[in-house]
Amino acid sequence: MPKVLEVKPLENYRLWVKYSDGVEGVVDLSELAGKGVFVAWKDYREFRKVHIGPGGEIAWGEAIDLCPDAIYLKITGKKPEDLFPKLREVGLQHA
């Protein structure tokens, strides 16, 4: 999987993310704001603290992080099996 190179907060709980394969785009995270651990984002200054964590995750402090692979899928519109062909093979074996 490509690695996150840059991440920037945008208005209305959107993020701009750039990956090592050249893919970049904007993802809307507004549906998460105020729910569960994302309650911290009610203070918009907390959302703006986004950074790349030590494991390559998209993070906000120590308590909140998102899988960069899931964000990549959202940006590209791809499905997991598009990136991991073995998943398609496993699915066919169980069909």
C-alpha positions, 0 to 999 in steps of 0.5 A: 500500500502507498504511504501517506506523505502529507495531510492537511486539514481543510474547512468543514472536517475535510482532509487533503491527503497525498500518498507515495504513489502520487494519489492525492485528494480530499476526504470528507470526515464530517460524518464522524465529528462529534461521535465517539472518540471524535467528540474531541472535534467539536472543538475545531482546533482539535481537528486541525491538529491532524498529523501522520503518526509514527506508524503511518496512520492519520492521527490526532493526538494519541487517542484518535487515528484513522487507517490510511488504507481506508482513506486511500480507498475513499479518495480513489473509489477503489475496493479492497480487492482492487488493491489486494487481488488475493482478497478476490481469490479468497472470496471466490473460494468461499462463494 
